[in-house]
Amino acid sequence: MKNIKYLFISLLAVLFIGCEDDFDTPNVTEPVQGTAPVLTEVTEAIDLILEKKNEKETIIDLNWSAATYADPIGVRYYVQIDTVGNEFKNALEFDRVSETSTSITVGGLNTLISSRYAPAKMVELEARIRAFANEDLNSLYTASFAMKVTPYLDVPIPTDFYIFGSATAAVEVTEALKSYGADNIFTKYLKLTKDGLFKFSEKQASDGYDYNFNKFAAVSDNIMAANDEAENFKFTGETGWYAVTADFVNSTLTIEEYVFGGATYSYDYDNLYIAGSYNSVDAEWSPEAGIAFTKQEEGVFSIQKVLKDGAQIKFLGQTSWGDLDWADADGDGNSGILAPKDKNNNITFDGGDLEYTITVDLNKGIYTIEAVPVFPTELFMTGNGVGLPEEDWNWFQPLQLVPVNSHPELFWKIVWMKGSGNFKMAPQAEWAGGDFGITGDATNGVYAIGGGDIPVPSTAGYYMVVVDLSNNTIEIAEPIVYGMGDVFGGWDGADPNDLFTIDNTNEGIKFEGVPNDGELRMYVAASTLNCDWWQAEFMVLDGNIEFRGTGGDQARVNATAGDNISLNFRTGAGSITTP
């Protein structure tokens, strides 16, 4: 019985093997032919400079008839691009589409061809449609059409464009210098230093887009790669004043001297002159009047002028309408960006008949117009923590601060503080407006000016108060009083041997035993009292402490070696005595 079973299985196996060939799928030895698609004729010539700003715009809409094959197989279509005459031997293809129409955009074409063709150089291309069903069937093609295009280097076109680096007067990106831009071309006129490095950013911050050496297709002969990690440019021309032009239409960067008429522009002149119609005093548009700036340093000039509303200004390099003039790069306005003759427009400014400091910096290619600060000529303090016991926010004794000579923003006073209480400042010895105090906590004794009361230190005694209205600070510190000059052995200043002693127990500040005979000179110092020593000096005259303030040299008093000097800033009394 088992033998019969095994015999039957063997017969089935033989039968299965004998029938296997009948079920094989035969190979396709010839591709199934079909009808090629027909492209709707392209009648307009395409000769186009591709631009980043137009990347979403359509170059051409393509339509074609459907390809057909012997079997109803799904067909996909590809737009092919290749160099004219290459017969599509190395075609580039857009992504497939299933419809019989598509559009070629500026950005799409540029992205497709940029890996093969150099930016900013015209290339002749041809395009066609390839129909594809599967690998066993031949692709079918439309006729081709030609186009001429100039691709671009695909980098973002900035809204603002700044230059910085060691080749410029702005080394760090936070100080970067703004260019004037129009139609995606940016130009900056400035001083460049030979063999210095530079590059560009879209803003004055480290997180801006980095426009380095690889972001332009072509550069002028005086620019090379710095070959550093930051991919800087290196300027190889001679130090001078140049036009730096970044052209994002043609992906070029050029640096050229600026020449107008017989003048090659520079950055270092003996002086500049102002001309225009800007106030009711100076002659209008009269360069021959020769209203000169003050030269602050090489390439930097300043002048103070009252400016009316609708003021119009130019800067000249001579006292005539010659080849050298500078004004605003951005139309009639006050962008602060300089441009030379034939590239500028009048600076216009609404000054309100106030005084302004106008600064021209040819090194940076900028100008500024800043209102001259109007500071109070007097400053007083009152409160319940300063002055005599009777002083209690009542202006009992006018505690007037001393103005600093040639520094209208600075005032100082050595004042007695009671160990508790507060005080405030005002531009007059009464509550008539303009009073101020501090905000926040002090840093090394220096507060920011604000509206709050100023607390006095917890230990009673003399303290130095310095008000800096330019930097908006109030400093409270231990007094520092120095002697100066021959009486104290020299004119170097800040000598610890010339320092007066603070004697709060006796409410005095003193120096015992001056070392030499001679004219007596004394001054105060503090960390925020940024001035020369003589601008904060004082004298003892007729038994009183007399402050120089905004005046000229004070009367001189002689001291004899060994004399003692005693100062009482509570009462204003002073003495020079011989032991």
C-alpha positions in Angstrom: 0.0 0.0 0.0 2.8 2.4 0.9 4.5 1.6 -2.5 1.4 2.6 -4.4 1.3 6.0 -2.5 4.9 6.9 -3.3 4.5 5.9 -7.0 1.5 8.3 -7.3 3.5 11.2 -5.8 6.4 10.6 -8.2 4.0 10.7 -11.2 2.6 14.1 -10.0 6.1 15.6 -9.7 7.0 14.5 -13.2 3.8 15.9 -14.6 4.4 19.3 -12.8 7.9 19.6 -14.2 6.8 18.8 -17.7 4.1 21.6 -17.6 6.2 24.4 -16.1 7.4 25.8 -19.4 3.7 26.3 -20.5 3.2 28.9 -17.7 6.3 31.1 -18.3 5.7 34.8 -19.3 7.4 35.3 -22.7 10.1 38.2 -22.8 9.3 41.3 -24.8 11.8 41.3 -27.6 10.5 44.4 -29.5 9.3 47.6 -27.8 5.7 48.5 -28.4 5.7 51.6 -30.6 3.3 54.5 -30.2 2.5 58.1 -31.2 4.9 60.8 -29.9 3.5 63.9 -28.3 3.4 67.1 -30.3 4.5 70.4 -28.6 2.4 73.5 -29.3 4.7 75.7 -31.3 6.8 78.2 -29.4 6.5 81.3 -31.5 8.3 83.9 -29.3 12.1 84.0 -29.0 13.4 83.5 -25.5 16.4 85.6 -24.7 16.4 86.3 -21.0 18.7 87.3 -18.1 17.4 85.3 -15.2 17.2 87.3 -12.0 16.7 86.2 -8.4 14.0 88.8 -7.8 11.9 87.3 -10.6 12.3 83.7 -9.5 8.6 83.0 -9.3 7.8 84.5 -12.7 6.9 82.2 -15.6 9.2 82.1 -18.6 7.0 80.0 -20.8 3.8 77.8 -20.6 4.2 74.6 -22.5 1.4 72.5 -23.9 1.5 69.3 -25.9 -0.7 66.4 -27.2 -0.8 63.2 -25.3 1.6 60.4 -26.3 -0.1 57.0 -27.1 1.2 53.5 -26.9 -0.3 50.3 -28.3 -1.5 49.4 -24.8 -3.3 51.8 -22.6 -0.4 52.4 -20.3 0.0 55.4 -17.9 2.4 58.0 -19.4 4.6 60.5 -17.6 6.2 63.5 -19.1 9.6 65.3 -18.5 10.9 68.6 -19.8 14.4 68.1 -21.0 17.1 70.8 -21.2 20.5 70.6 -22.9 23.1 72.7 -24.7 22.2 73.6 -28.3 23.9 71.1 -30.6 24.4 68.4 -27.9 21.4 66.5 -29.2 20.2 65.9 -25.6 23.0 63.4 -25.0 23.4 64.7 -21.4 20.0 66.2 -20.8 18.8 67.8 -17.5 15.2 67.1 -16.6 12.5 68.8 -14.5 10.4 66.6 -12.2 7.8 64.5 -14.1 4.2 65.6 -14.7 1.2 63.5 -15.6 -0.7 66.3 -17.4 0.1 67.5 -20.9 1.0 71.0 -19.8 3.5 72.7 -17.5 5.3 76.0 -16.9 9.0 76.8 -16.7 9.7 79.5 -14.1 12.8 81.7 -13.7 13.7 80.0 -10.4 13.0 76.5 -11.6 15.1 76.8 -14.7 18.0 78.5 -12.8 18.0 75.8 -10.1 18.0 73.1 -12.8 20.9 74.5 -14.9 23.0 76.2 -12.2 25.0 73.0 -11.5 26.2 72.9 -15.1 26.4 76.4 -16.4 28.3 79.3 -14.9 26.3 82.2 -13.5 26.2 85.6 -15.2 27.1 84.1 -18.6 24.7 83.6 -21.4 24.1 80.0 -22.6 22.1 78.7 -25.6 19.8 75.9 -24.6 17.2 73.7 -26.3 14.2 72.1 -24.6 11.8 69.3 -25.5 9.2 67.0 -23.9 10.0 63.3 -23.2 7.1 60.9 -22.8 7.8 57.8 -20.7 5.7 54.7 -19.9 8.0 52.0 -18.6 11.5 50.6 -19.0 10.4 48.1 -21.7 9.1 50.9 -23.9 11.0 53.5 -25.8 10.6 57.2 -24.7 8.9 59.4 -27.2 9.9 63.0 -27.8 8.5 66.3 -29.1 10.4 68.6 -31.4 12.7 71.0 -29.5 12.8 74.7 -29.2 15.7 77.0 -28.4 16.3 79.6 -25.7 19.1 81.9 -24.6 19.3 82.5 -20.9 21.8 84.0 -18.4 21.6 82.2 -15.0 22.3 83.8 -11.7 24.1 82.7 -8.6 21.3 81.8 -6.3 22.0 83.9 -3.2 19.4 86.0 -1.3 19.1 89.6 -2.5 19.3 91.8 0.6 17.0 94.7 1.5 20.0 96.4 3.2 23.6 95.8 2.5 26.5 96.5 4.8 30.3 96.3 4.4 32.8 95.7 7.2 36.3 94.3 7.9 39.9 95.5 8.3 40.0 97.1 4.9 37.3 99.5 6.1 36.9 101.9 9.0 34.3 99.5 10.5 36.1 96.3 11.6 33.2 94.6 13.3 29.8 93.7 11.8 28.1 95.6 14.6 29.7 98.8 13.1 29.2 97.8 9.5 28.7 100.6 7.0 25.4 100.8 5.0 25.4 101.0 1.2 23.0 102.7 -1.0 20.8 100.3 -3.0 18.5 100.6 -6.0 17.3 97.9 -8.4 19.3 95.2 -6.6 22.6 97.0 -7.1 24.3 98.4 -4.0 27.1 101.0 -3.9 29.2 102.2 -1.1 31.8 105.0 -1.4 34.5 104.8 1.3 38.1 104.5 2.2 39.7 101.1 1.6 43.1 100.0 3.0 45.4 97.9 0.9 45.6 94.2 1.8 42.7 94.6 4.2 39.9 92.1 4.5 36.2 92.7 4.1 32.8 91.1 3.5 29.2 92.0 3.7 26.1 91.4 5.7 22.4 92.2 5.5 22.4 93.9 8.9 24.7 95.1 11.7 24.6 91.8 13.6 26.4 88.5 13.7 23.3 86.6 12.7 22.9 88.3 9.3 23.3 86.5 6.0 27.0 86.1 5.3 27.9 87.6 1.9 31.4 86.2 1.5 33.7 85.5 -1.3 31.6 82.6 -2.7 28.5 84.7 -3.1 29.5 86.5 -6.4 30.1 85.0 -9.8 32.8 87.6 -10.8 34.9 90.2 -9.0 37.2 92.9 -10.2 40.9 92.4 -10.5 41.7 94.2 -7.2 39.7 91.7 -5.2 40.9 88.2 -4.3 39.9 85.5 -1.8 41.5 85.9 1.6 41.5 82.1 1.9 40.7 82.3 5.5 38.0 80.4 7.5 35.6 83.3 7.3 35.9 83.4 3.5 36.7 87.1 3.4 37.5 89.2 0.4 40.9 90.8 0.3 41.4 94.2 -1.3 44.7 94.3 -3.2 44.5 97.8 -4.6 46.2 100.9 -3.2 44.8 102.6 -0.1 42.2 105.2 -1.3 38.6 106.2 -1.7 36.6 103.8 -3.8 33.1 102.9 -5.1 32.3 99.4 -4.0 29.5 98.0 -6.1 27.7 94.7 -5.5 25.5 93.9 -8.5 23.0 91.2 -7.7 21.6 91.3 -11.2 24.8 90.2 -12.8 26.3 88.6 -9.7 29.4 90.9 -9.8 31.4 92.8 -7.2 33.6 95.6 -8.4 35.9 98.2 -6.7 36.8 101.3 -8.7 38.2 104.7 -8.0 35.7 107.5 -8.5 36.8 110.1 -11.0 34.8 113.2 -12.0 36.1 115.8 -14.3 39.8 116.3 -13.4 39.4 115.0 -9.9 40.1 111.5 -8.6 38.3 111.4 -5.2 40.2 110.8 -2.0 39.5 110.7 1.7 42.1 113.1 3.0 41.7 116.8 2.3 42.9 119.9 4.1 39.3 121.0 4.6 35.7 120.8 3.4 33.2 123.6 3.0 29.4 123.8 3.5 27.1 125.3 0.9 23.3 125.4 0.6 20.3 127.1 1.9 20.1 126.1 5.5 19.6 129.2 7.7 18.8 132.9 7.7 22.4 134.0 8.4 24.8 132.3 5.9 24.7 133.2 2.2 22.6 130.8 0.2 24.4 128.5 -2.3 27.6 130.6 -2.2 30.7 128.3 -2.1 32.9 131.3 -2.5 31.9 132.4 1.0 34.3 129.6 2.1 32.4 128.5 5.2 34.9 125.8 6.4 34.5 122.8 8.6 36.9 121.9 11.3 39.2 119.0 10.5 38.9 116.6 13.4 41.3 113.9 12.0 42.2 112.5 8.6 39.0 112.3 6.6 36.7 113.5 9.4 35.3 117.1 9.5 32.7 118.8 11.6 30.8 122.1 11.9 28.0 123.5 14.0 25.2 125.4 12.3 21.7 126.5 13.0 19.4 124.7 10.5 15.9 125.8 9.4 13.1 123.6 8.3 13.6 122.6 4.7 17.4 123.1 4.9 19.4 122.0 1.8 23.1 121.2 2.1 26.1 120.0 0.1 29.7 119.5 1.1 32.4 120.9 -1.2 36.1 120.2 -1.6 36.8 123.7 -2.8 35.3 127.2 -2.5 33.7 127.0 -5.9 31.4 124.7 -7.8 34.3 122.5 -8.8 34.7 118.7 -9.3 34.6 117.8 -5.6 31.3 117.7 -3.8 29.4 115.2 -1.6 25.8 114.9 -0.6 23.1 112.3 0.0 23.2 109.1 -2.0 19.5 108.5 -1.7 17.6 111.3 -3.4 16.8 114.5 -1.6 16.9 113.4 2.0 19.2 112.6 4.9 20.0 108.9 4.7 23.4 109.6 6.2 25.1 107.8 3.2 27.6 109.9 1.2 27.9 110.0 -2.5 30.2 112.1 -4.8 29.3 114.6 -7.5 27.0 113.3 -10.2 25.9 110.5 -7.9 24.3 112.5 -5.1 21.3 114.8 -4.3 20.9 117.6 -1.9 20.8 116.7 1.8 17.4 118.0 3.0 16.7 118.4 6.7 14.0 120.0 8.9 16.0 121.7 11.6 13.5 123.8 13.4 16.0 126.7 13.7 18.0 124.8 16.2 21.8 124.2 16.3 23.3 121.0 15.0 26.7 119.4 14.7 27.2 118.2 11.1 30.0 115.6 10.8 31.4 114.3 7.5 33.4 111.1 7.6 34.9 110.3 4.3 36.6 107.2 5.7 33.2 105.6 6.4 31.4 107.4 3.6 28.8 108.8 6.0 27.6 112.1 7.4 25.6 112.8 10.6 23.4 115.7 11.7 23.0 115.8 15.5 21.3 118.4 17.6 23.6 120.2 19.9 22.3 119.2 23.3 20.8 122.0 25.4 21.9 121.6 28.9 20.9 123.7 31.9 23.5 126.3 32.9 22.8 125.7 36.6 22.0 122.7 38.7 20.9 122.4 42.4 20.1 119.7 44.9 17.8 119.4 47.9 16.3 116.7 50.1 16.3 115.4 53.6 19.6 113.6 53.3 22.0 116.4 52.3 23.2 119.8 53.5 22.5 121.5 56.8 20.1 120.0 59.4 17.4 122.5 58.3 17.6 121.2 54.7 14.4 119.1 54.2 13.2 119.3 50.6 12.7 123.0 51.2 15.7 124.6 49.4 16.7 126.0 52.7 20.3 126.5 51.6 20.9 126.6 47.8 23.1 123.5 47.2 24.4 124.5 43.8 26.6 122.1 41.8 29.7 123.4 40.0 29.7 123.4 36.2 32.7 121.8 34.5 34.7 124.1 32.2 34.1 123.4 28.5 31.8 120.5 29.4 28.2 121.8 29.6 27.0 118.3 30.3 29.0 117.9 33.5 28.4 119.2 37.0 30.0 118.2 40.4 29.7 119.0 44.1 31.3 117.9 47.3 28.3 117.8 49.7 27.7 116.7 53.3 25.3 113.7 53.4 23.5 113.0 56.7 23.6 109.1 56.7 19.9 108.7 55.9 17.4 110.3 53.6 17.3 111.2 49.9 17.8 114.1 47.5 17.0 115.2 44.0 18.3 117.6 41.4 16.7 120.5 39.6 17.8 123.3 37.2 16.7 125.9 39.7 16.6 126.2 43.5 12.8 125.7 43.6 10.2 123.2 42.6 9.5 124.7 39.2 9.9 121.7 36.9 12.8 119.8 35.4 13.7 118.0 38.6 15.2 114.5 38.4 16.7 111.7 40.4 17.7 108.1 39.6 16.3 104.8 38.4 17.4 101.3 39.4 20.4 100.4 41.5 23.9 101.8 41.3 26.8 100.1 39.6 30.1 101.1 41.4 28.3 104.1 42.7 26.9 105.2 39.4 23.1 105.5 38.9 21.1 106.0 35.7 19.2 109.2 35.7 15.4 108.8 36.3 12.6 110.1 38.4 13.2 108.4 41.7 14.7 109.9 44.9 18.5 109.4 45.3 19.4 107.6 48.5 22.4 108.9 50.5 25.0 106.5 51.9 24.4 105.1 55.4 27.5 106.8 56.8 27.4 110.5 57.3 30.2 112.6 55.8 31.4 114.3 52.6 30.6 112.7 49.3 31.3 113.7 45.7 28.3 113.9 43.4 28.9 114.0 39.6 26.0 114.6 37.1 26.7 113.6 33.5 23.7 114.8 31.4 25.2 113.5 28.2 25.4 109.9 29.5 22.5 110.3 31.9 24.3 109.2 35.0 24.7 110.4 38.6 27.7 109.2 40.6 28.1 109.3 44.4 31.6 108.5 45.7 34.1 109.4 48.3 35.7 112.8 47.5 39.0 112.8 45.7 40.9 116.1 45.9 44.4 116.5 44.5 47.0 119.2 44.6 48.7 120.1 41.4 51.8 122.0 40.2 55.1 123.1 41.6 53.8 123.3 45.2 53.2 119.6 45.0 56.2 118.7 43.0 54.9 118.3 39.5 52.2 118.5 36.9 51.5 114.8 36.1 48.3 114.7 38.1 46.6 111.9 40.2 49.7 111.4 42.3 48.8 109.6 45.6 51.3 111.9 47.4 49.2 114.9 46.4 45.9 113.5 47.7 44.0 115.5 50.3 42.7 113.7 53.4 39.0 113.5 54.2 38.4 114.4 57.9 34.6 113.8 58.4 35.0 113.9 62.1 35.9 117.6 61.9 33.9 118.2 58.7 37.0 119.1 56.7 39.2 118.1 53.8 42.8 118.9 54.3 46.4 118.7 53.2 49.1 119.1 55.9 52.5 120.4 55.0 52.7 121.2 51.2 56.2 120.2 50.1 57.3 123.3 48.1 56.8 127.0 47.7 54.8 128.2 44.7 51.4 128.9 43.2 48.7 126.7 44.7 46.5 124.6 42.3 43.8 122.1 43.4 41.2 120.0 41.6 38.7 117.2 42.1 38.4 113.8 40.3 35.8 111.0 39.9 35.3 108.1 37.6 32.6 109.8 35.6 34.1 113.3 35.7 35.7 113.0 32.3 37.6 116.2 31.8 41.1 117.7 32.2 42.1 118.5 35.7 42.0 122.3 35.2 38.4 122.1 34.1 37.4 121.0 37.7 39.8 123.1 39.7 39.1 125.5 42.6 41.0 128.0 44.7 41.1 129.4 48.2 40.6 133.2 47.9 40.0 135.6 50.9 39.0 132.7 53.1 36.5 131.1 50.8 36.5 128.1 48.4 36.2 129.6 44.9 35.4 127.3 41.9 36.7 127.9 38.4 33.5 126.6 36.8 33.0 127.9 33.3 35.4 130.9 33.9 39.0 131.5 32.9 42.1 131.2 35.0 41.6 132.2 38.6 43.6 134.5 40.6 46.7 132.8 42.0 47.6 132.3 45.7 51.1 131.4 46.8 51.8 128.8 49.4 55.0 128.2 51.4 56.5 124.8 52.0 55.0 123.3 55.1 51.7 125.2 54.9 48.4 123.5 55.8 45.4 123.7 53.6 41.9 123.3 55.1 38.6 123.1 53.2 35.1 123.0 54.6 32.7 122.3 51.8 29.6 122.6 54.2 30.3 126.3 54.9 32.4 127.1 51.9 35.3 128.2 54.0 39.0 127.6 53.1 42.3 128.5 54.6 46.0 128.3 54.0 48.0 128.5 57.2 51.6 128.3 58.3 52.1 126.1 61.4 
